[in-house]
Amino acid sequence: MTTLKVNDIAPDFEAKDQNGEIVKLSNYKGKKVILYFYPQDNTPTCTTEACNFRDNYSKLKKKGYEVIGVSPDSEKKHQNFIKKFELPFTLLSDKDLKVANTYGVWGPKKFMGRVTDSIHRETFVIDENGTIEKIIEKVVSKKATEQILEEA
């Protein structure tokens, strides 16, 4: 669904993390970033994806990656999700959908026979220079890390 492509410069953004602190992509210049979008905290598939990143976090850090999750949930809901599942990475609250719209991951989605607007589960792998090096549009939650680390 996104119109962004590999080798595009990742759009900068500003959003609050789980602690209400402002986070900008530009703050991560010089670091590799896994920016993953997901619909909602505490749902089965979203939890599976978050826990996959948690379980592989040390492997990702060794390869130089920072992990940032983005959903429309509130900071408080993110705090509870992080605490409940011991997530070691940042979650951004995108209640106004600015980040999702900037990355083109908000729109119609079919779920249980109904079409509703929602965040599409997509992952952007961004290099140290802010360039998108990989876009995963068909995320398999239980293999999220493996999809990132496998060679294109």
SEBAPA-108140 format. One record per atom (N, C-alpha, C): atom name; x, y, z. Coordinates in steps of 0.02 Angstrom, whole numbers. Layout:
BEGIN
+------+--------+--------+--------+
: site :      x :      y :      z :
+------+--------+--------+--------+
:   CA :      X :      Y :      Z :
...
+------+--------+--------+--------+
This chain:
BEGIN
+------+--------+--------+--------+
: site :      x :      y :      z :
+------+--------+--------+--------+
:    N :     40 :    -60 :      0 :
:   CA :      0 :      0 :      0 :
:    C :     43 :     64 :      0 :
:    N :    101 :     60 :     31 :
:   CA :    144 :    119 :     34 :
:    C :    169 :    138 :    -36 :
:    N :    180 :    202 :    -46 :
:   CA :    209 :    225 :   -109 :
:    C :    285 :    233 :   -102 :
:    N :    310 :    225 :    -41 :
:   CA :    383 :    228 :    -31 :
:    C :    415 :    167 :    -61 :
:    N :    477 :    175 :    -83 :
:   CA :    513 :    120 :   -114 :
:    C :    582 :    113 :    -83 :
:    N :    612 :     56 :    -93 :
:   CA :    681 :     44 :    -72 :
:    C :    724 :     97 :   -106 :
:    N :    772 :    123 :    -69 :
:   CA :    818 :    177 :    -89 :
:    C :    789 :    247 :    -83 :
:    N :    725 :    253 :    -64 :
:   CA :    698 :    319 :    -48 :
:    C :    726 :    341 :     20 :
:    N :    730 :    406 :     30 :
:   CA :    747 :    432 :     96 :
:    C :    685 :    423 :    140 :
:    N :    694 :    394 :    199 :
:   CA :    638 :    383 :    245 :
:    C :    614 :    451 :    270 :
:    N :    549 :    464 :    265 :
:   CA :    523 :    528 :    288 :
:    C :    534 :    538 :    363 :
:    N :    556 :    596 :    382 :
:   CA :    564 :    611 :    454 :
:    C :    494 :    618 :    484 :
:    N :    489 :    608 :    548 :
:   CA :    426 :    614 :    583 :
:    C :    439 :    635 :    654 :
:    N :    386 :    653 :    688 :
:   CA :    388 :    671 :    758 :
:    C :    327 :    640 :    791 :
:    N :    338 :    601 :    845 :
:   CA :    283 :    570 :    882 :
:    C :    305 :    558 :    954 :
:    N :    257 :    549 :    998 :
:   CA :    273 :    536 :   1068 :
:    C :    282 :    461 :   1080 :
:    N :    333 :    445 :   1121 :
:   CA :    343 :    376 :   1140 :
:    C :    300 :    359 :   1200 :
:    N :    309 :    300 :   1227 :
:   CA :    268 :    275 :   1283 :
:    C :    275 :    319 :   1345 :
:    N :    328 :    358 :   1350 :
:   CA :    338 :    401 :   1408 :
:    C :    318 :    474 :   1394 :
:    N :    289 :    487 :   1336 :
:   CA :    269 :    554 :   1319 :
:    C :    326 :    597 :   1291 :
:    N :    384 :    566 :   1279 :
:   CA :    442 :    602 :   1252 :
:    C :    436 :    605 :   1176 :
:    N :    456 :    662 :   1148 :
:   CA :    454 :    670 :   1075 :
:    C :    512 :    631 :   1044 :
:    N :    495 :    591 :    994 :
:   CA :    544 :    552 :    957 :
:    C :    540 :    574 :    884 :
:    N :    599 :    584 :    854 :
:   CA :    603 :    601 :    783 :
:    C :    648 :    549 :    750 :
:    N :    632 :    530 :    689 :
:   CA :    675 :    484 :    653 :
:    C :    745 :    514 :    646 :
:    N :    749 :    580 :    635 :
:   CA :    814 :    613 :    627 :
:    C :    859 :    605 :    688 :
:    N :    830 :    590 :    746 :
:   CA :    870 :    577 :    807 :
:    C :    911 :    513 :    800 :
:    N :    894 :    471 :    752 :
:   CA :    927 :    406 :    743 :
:    C :    977 :    407 :    686 :
:    N :    994 :    466 :    661 :
:   CA :   1043 :    472 :    607 :
:    C :   1107 :    437 :    630 :
:    N :   1136 :    396 :    586 :
:   CA :   1196 :    358 :    604 :
:    C :   1180 :    290 :    632 :
:    N :   1116 :    274 :    641 :
:   CA :   1096 :    209 :    667 :
:    C :   1048 :    176 :    618 :
:    N :   1047 :    110 :    618 :
:   CA :    999 :     73 :    577 :
:    C :    935 :     67 :    618 :
:    N :    878 :     75 :    584 :
:   CA :    813 :     76 :    618 :
:    C :    766 :     26 :    586 :
:    N :    732 :    -13 :    629 :
:   CA :    676 :    -54 :    608 :
:    C :    614 :    -16 :    631 :
:    N :    577 :     11 :    583 :
:   CA :    516 :     49 :    598 :
:    C :    458 :      5 :    578 :
:    N :    424 :    -22 :    629 :
:   CA :    369 :    -67 :    612 :
:    C :    302 :    -39 :    635 :
:    N :    254 :    -45 :    590 :
:   CA :    186 :    -21 :    601 :
:    C :    142 :    -80 :    616 :
:    N :     99 :    -72 :    666 :
:   CA :     52 :   -125 :    685 :
:    C :    -13 :    -94 :    709 :
:    N :    -69 :   -129 :    702 :
:   CA :   -134 :    -99 :    717 :
:    C :   -148 :    -84 :    790 :
:    N :   -130 :   -129 :    837 :
:   CA :   -155 :   -118 :    905 :
:    C :   -117 :   -161 :    956 :
:    N :   -102 :   -131 :   1014 :
:   CA :    -71 :   -168 :   1069 :
:    C :   -119 :   -223 :   1094 :
:    N :    -89 :   -276 :   1120 :
:   CA :   -125 :   -329 :   1155 :
:    C :   -173 :   -371 :   1112 :
:    N :   -166 :   -367 :   1047 :
:   CA :   -204 :   -413 :   1004 :
:    C :   -157 :   -472 :    987 :
:    N :   -184 :   -530 :    971 :
:   CA :   -141 :   -589 :    963 :
:    C :    -84 :   -580 :    913 :
:    N :   -100 :   -556 :    853 :
:   CA :    -48 :   -552 :    801 :
:    C :      2 :   -497 :    817 :
:    N :    -21 :   -441 :    843 :
:   CA :     24 :   -386 :    861 :
:    C :     70 :   -406 :    919 :
:    N :     43 :   -444 :    966 :
:   CA :     82 :   -468 :   1022 :
:    C :    135 :   -517 :    998 :
:    N :    117 :   -561 :    953 :
:   CA :    165 :   -609 :    925 :
:    C :    223 :   -572 :    892 :
:    N :    207 :   -521 :    853 :
:   CA :    259 :   -483 :    818 :
:    C :    304 :   -447 :    868 :
:    N :    275 :   -413 :    917 :
:   CA :    315 :   -377 :    967 :
:    C :    360 :   -426 :   1006 :
:    N :    333 :   -483 :   1024 :
:   CA :    372 :   -532 :   1062 :
:    C :    427 :   -563 :   1019 :
:    N :    416 :   -568 :    954 :
:   CA :    469 :   -592 :    909 :
:    C :    527 :   -543 :    910 :
:    N :    511 :   -478 :    906 :
:   CA :    564 :   -427 :    911 :
:    C :    598 :   -430 :    979 :
:    N :    559 :   -438 :   1032 :
:   CA :    587 :   -443 :   1100 :
:    C :    635 :   -503 :   1105 :
:    N :    613 :   -560 :   1082 :
:   CA :    653 :   -621 :   1088 :
:    C :    717 :   -619 :   1046 :
:    N :    718 :   -578 :    995 :
:   CA :    776 :   -572 :    951 :
:    C :    811 :   -505 :    958 :
:    N :    793 :   -468 :   1010 :
:   CA :    818 :   -400 :   1019 :
:    C :    894 :   -397 :   1023 :
:    N :    924 :   -442 :   1061 :
:   CA :    998 :   -440 :   1068 :
:    C :   1031 :   -454 :   1001 :
:    N :   1003 :   -498 :    961 :
:   CA :   1029 :   -513 :    894 :
:    C :   1024 :   -451 :    850 :
:    N :    967 :   -417 :    854 :
:   CA :    958 :   -356 :    814 :
:    C :   1005 :   -300 :    836 :
:    N :   1013 :   -292 :    902 :
:   CA :   1059 :   -241 :    928 :
:    C :   1131 :   -255 :    906 :
:    N :   1150 :   -319 :    907 :
:   CA :   1219 :   -337 :    885 :
:    C :   1230 :   -318 :    812 :
:    N :   1178 :   -319 :    773 :
:   CA :   1183 :   -300 :    702 :
:    C :   1174 :   -225 :    693 :
:    N :   1166 :   -188 :    749 :
:   CA :   1163 :   -115 :    747 :
:    C :   1094 :    -85 :    739 :
:    N :   1041 :   -125 :    747 :
:   CA :    973 :   -100 :    737 :
:    C :    942 :    -72 :    801 :
:    N :    904 :    -18 :    792 :
:   CA :    858 :      8 :    842 :
:    C :    788 :    -13 :    819 :
:    N :    745 :    -34 :    865 :
:   CA :    677 :    -55 :    848 :
:    C :    628 :     -3 :    873 :
:    N :    583 :     18 :    829 :
:   CA :    531 :     66 :    847 :
:    C :    465 :     40 :    819 :
:    N :    416 :     30 :    864 :
:   CA :    350 :      9 :    843 :
:    C :    304 :     70 :    842 :
:    N :    256 :     70 :    795 :
:   CA :    209 :    126 :    788 :
:    C :    138 :     99 :    782 :
:    N :     94 :    125 :    825 :
:   CA :     22 :    110 :    820 :
:    C :    -17 :    170 :    845 :
:    N :    -83 :    171 :    834 :
:   CA :   -123 :    227 :    857 :
:    C :   -138 :    226 :    932 :
:    N :   -113 :    176 :    968 :
:   CA :   -127 :    171 :   1040 :
:    C :    -97 :    229 :   1079 :
:    N :   -125 :    242 :   1138 :
:   CA :   -102 :    296 :   1182 :
:    C :    -35 :    278 :   1215 :
:    N :     -2 :    329 :   1242 :
:   CA :     60 :    317 :   1279 :
:    C :     47 :    268 :   1337 :
:    N :     -8 :    277 :   1373 :
:   CA :    -24 :    235 :   1431 :
:    C :    -34 :    162 :   1409 :
:    N :    -70 :    153 :   1354 :
:   CA :    -81 :     84 :   1330 :
:    C :    -14 :     53 :   1310 :
:    N :     30 :     93 :   1279 :
:   CA :     97 :     68 :   1261 :
:    C :    137 :     49 :   1324 :
:    N :    132 :     90 :   1376 :
:   CA :    167 :     74 :   1439 :
:    C :    145 :      6 :   1466 :
:    N :     80 :     -5 :   1465 :
:   CA :     53 :    -69 :   1490 :
:    C :     75 :   -128 :   1447 :
:    N :     76 :   -118 :   1381 :
:   CA :     97 :   -170 :   1334 :
:    C :    171 :   -187 :   1345 :
:    N :    212 :   -135 :   1353 :
:   CA :    283 :   -145 :   1365 :
:    C :    294 :   -182 :   1430 :
:    N :    259 :   -162 :   1483 :
:   CA :    267 :   -194 :   1548 :
:    C :    244 :   -266 :   1547 :
:    N :    186 :   -278 :   1518 :
:   CA :    156 :   -345 :   1516 :
:    C :    201 :   -395 :   1479 :
:    N :    232 :   -373 :   1425 :
:   CA :    272 :   -419 :   1384 :
:    C :    347 :   -405 :   1386 :
:    N :    368 :   -361 :   1432 :
:   CA :    439 :   -345 :   1443 :
:    C :    473 :   -327 :   1377 :
:    N :    443 :   -280 :   1342 :
:   CA :    471 :   -258 :   1277 :
:    C :    527 :   -208 :   1290 :
:    N :    587 :   -220 :   1260 :
:   CA :    645 :   -177 :   1273 :
:    C :    654 :   -120 :   1224 :
:    N :    603 :   -105 :   1184 :
:   CA :    611 :    -54 :   1132 :
:    C :    555 :     -2 :   1136 :
:    N :    562 :     50 :   1097 :
:   CA :    517 :    107 :   1097 :
:    C :    454 :     93 :   1057 :
:    N :    397 :    115 :   1084 :
:   CA :    334 :    114 :   1048 :
:    C :    309 :    186 :   1042 :
:    N :    289 :    205 :    982 :
:   CA :    265 :    272 :    970 :
:    C :    189 :    274 :    965 :
:    N :    160 :    325 :    994 :
:   CA :     88 :    336 :    992 :
:    C :     73 :    381 :    932 :
:    N :     36 :    353 :    885 :
:   CA :     19 :    390 :    824 :
:    C :    -57 :    400 :    820 :
:    N :    -84 :    430 :    873 :
:   CA :   -157 :    439 :    878 :
:    C :   -185 :    480 :    820 :
:    N :   -147 :    529 :    796 :
:   CA :   -171 :    571 :    741 :
:    C :   -155 :    541 :    672 :
:    N :   -121 :    484 :    672 :
:   CA :   -104 :    447 :    611 :
:    C :    -57 :    484 :    564 :
:    N :    -23 :    534 :    589 :
:   CA :     23 :    572 :    546 :
:    C :     80 :    528 :    520 :
:    N :    109 :    488 :    565 :
:   CA :    165 :    445 :    544 :
:    C :    140 :    392 :    496 :
:    N :     84 :    360 :    512 :
:   CA :     56 :    308 :    468 :
:    C :     39 :    336 :    399 :
:    N :     10 :    395 :    397 :
:   CA :     -6 :    426 :    332 :
:    C :     57 :    445 :    294 :
:    N :    108 :    470 :    329 :
:   CA :    171 :    488 :    297 :
:    C :    203 :    428 :    264 :
:    N :    197 :    370 :    296 :
:   CA :    227 :    309 :    270 :
:    C :    179 :    269 :    226 :
:    N :    118 :    294 :    219 :
:   CA :     70 :    262 :    174 :
:    C :     44 :    195 :    198 :
:    N :     38 :    187 :    264 :
:   CA :     16 :    122 :    291 :
:    C :    -53 :    125 :    323 :
:    N :    -89 :    179 :    312 :
:   CA :   -157 :    186 :    338 :
:    C :   -205 :    181 :    279 :
:    N :   -257 :    140 :    286 :
:   CA :   -306 :    137 :    233 :
:    C :   -352 :     77 :    241 :
:    N :   -393 :     63 :    190 :
:   CA :   -441 :      9 :    193 :
:    C :   -407 :    -59 :    200 :
:    N :   -436 :   -100 :    242 :
:   CA :   -409 :   -166 :    256 :
:    C :   -468 :   -213 :    270 :
:    N :   -464 :   -273 :    241 :
:   CA :   -517 :   -322 :    252 :
:    C :   -499 :   -364 :    312 :
:    N :   -545 :   -368 :    360 :
:   CA :   -533 :   -409 :    419 :
:    C :   -599 :   -441 :    438 :
:    N :   -599 :   -507 :    442 :
:   CA :   -658 :   -546 :    459 :
:    C :   -719 :   -527 :    416 :
:    N :   -706 :   -520 :    351 :
:   CA :   -759 :   -506 :    303 :
:    C :   -781 :   -434 :    297 :
:    N :   -755 :   -391 :    340 :
:   CA :   -774 :   -320 :    338 :
:    C :   -714 :   -279 :    316 :
:    N :   -728 :   -224 :    281 :
:   CA :   -676 :   -178 :    260 :
:    C :   -679 :   -117 :    306 :
:    N :   -623 :   -103 :    339 :
:   CA :   -618 :    -44 :    382 :
:    C :   -551 :    -11 :    370 :
:    N :   -546 :     52 :    388 :
:   CA :   -481 :     86 :    384 :
:    C :   -440 :     67 :    445 :
:    N :   -378 :     51 :    433 :
:   CA :   -334 :     29 :    487 :
:    C :   -261 :     38 :    466 :
:    N :   -217 :     29 :    514 :
:   CA :   -146 :     27 :    497 :
:    C :   -130 :    -41 :    467 :
:    N :    -94 :    -40 :    412 :
:   CA :    -70 :   -101 :    381 :
:    C :     -6 :   -122 :    415 :
:    N :      0 :   -185 :    430 :
:   CA :     61 :   -211 :    462 :
:    C :    117 :   -211 :    411 :
:    N :    162 :   -162 :    417 :
:   CA :    219 :   -158 :    371 :
:    C :    281 :   -138 :    411 :
:    N :    338 :   -158 :    385 :
:   CA :    402 :   -143 :    417 :
:    C :    449 :   -109 :    367 :
:    N :    481 :    -56 :    391 :
:   CA :    531 :    -20 :    351 :
:    C :    598 :    -28 :    386 :
:    N :    648 :    -51 :    348 :
:   CA :    716 :    -56 :    374 :
:    C :    754 :      2 :    344 :
:    N :    781 :     44 :    388 :
:   CA :    812 :    107 :    369 :
:    C :    886 :    106 :    388 :
:    N :    929 :    124 :    341 :
:   CA :   1001 :    121 :    355 :
:    C :   1025 :    183 :    393 :
:    N :   1089 :    184 :    408 :
:   CA :   1119 :    238 :    448 :
:    C :   1113 :    307 :    416 :
:    N :   1104 :    309 :    351 :
:   CA :   1098 :    373 :    315 :
:    C :   1025 :    395 :    306 :
:    N :    978 :    356 :    333 :
:   CA :    908 :    373 :    327 :
:    C :    875 :    349 :    263 :
:    N :    908 :    303 :    229 :
:   CA :    882 :    275 :    167 :
:    C :    845 :    209 :    181 :
:    N :    788 :    200 :    150 :
:   CA :    751 :    137 :    159 :
:    C :    787 :     82 :    121 :
:    N :    808 :     31 :    157 :
:   CA :    843 :    -24 :    124 :
:    C :    799 :    -85 :    114 :
:    N :    744 :    -88 :    150 :
:   CA :    698 :   -145 :    141 :
:    C :    629 :   -125 :    165 :
:    N :    577 :   -147 :    129 :
:   CA :    508 :   -138 :    149 :
:    C :    476 :   -207 :    149 :
:    N :    447 :   -224 :    206 :
:   CA :    413 :   -289 :    212 :
:    C :    338 :   -274 :    216 :
:    N :    303 :   -288 :    162 :
:   CA :    231 :   -274 :    159 :
:    C :    189 :   -333 :    183 :
:    N :    216 :   -393 :    178 :
:   CA :    180 :   -453 :    201 :
:    C :    217 :   -481 :    262 :
:    N :    208 :   -448 :    318 :
:   CA :    242 :   -468 :    380 :
:    C :    211 :   -532 :    406 :
:    N :    254 :   -580 :    423 :
:   CA :    234 :   -640 :    458 :
:    C :    255 :   -629 :    531 :
:    N :    207 :   -615 :    574 :
:   CA :    222 :   -593 :    643 :
:    C :    271 :   -637 :    680 :
:    N :    263 :   -703 :    675 :
:   CA :    307 :   -747 :    712 :
:    C :    376 :   -754 :    680 :
:    N :    385 :   -724 :    621 :
:   CA :    450 :   -725 :    587 :
:    C :    473 :   -654 :    569 :
:    N :    450 :   -604 :    606 :
:   CA :    464 :   -534 :    590 :
:    C :    540 :   -521 :    587 :
:    N :    577 :   -545 :    635 :
:   CA :    650 :   -534 :    636 :
:    C :    683 :   -569 :    578 :
:    N :    663 :   -632 :    566 :
:   CA :    693 :   -671 :    511 :
:    C :    681 :   -636 :    444 :
:    N :    622 :   -607 :    434 :
:   CA :    607 :   -572 :    372 :
:    C :    654 :   -512 :    363 :
:    N :    672 :   -480 :    417 :
:   CA :    717 :   -422 :    414 :
:    C :    788 :   -444 :    398 :
:    N :    810 :   -497 :    431 :
:   CA :    880 :   -517 :    425 :
:    C :    896 :   -559 :    363 :
:    N :    844 :   -588 :    332 :
:   CA :    858 :   -627 :    272 :
:    C :    879 :   -581 :    215 :
:    N :    924 :   -605 :    175 :
:   CA :    950 :   -565 :    120 :
:    C :    896 :   -556 :     66 :
:    N :    896 :   -498 :     37 :
:   CA :    846 :   -483 :    -15 :
:    C :    857 :   -525 :    -77 :
+------+--------+--------+--------+
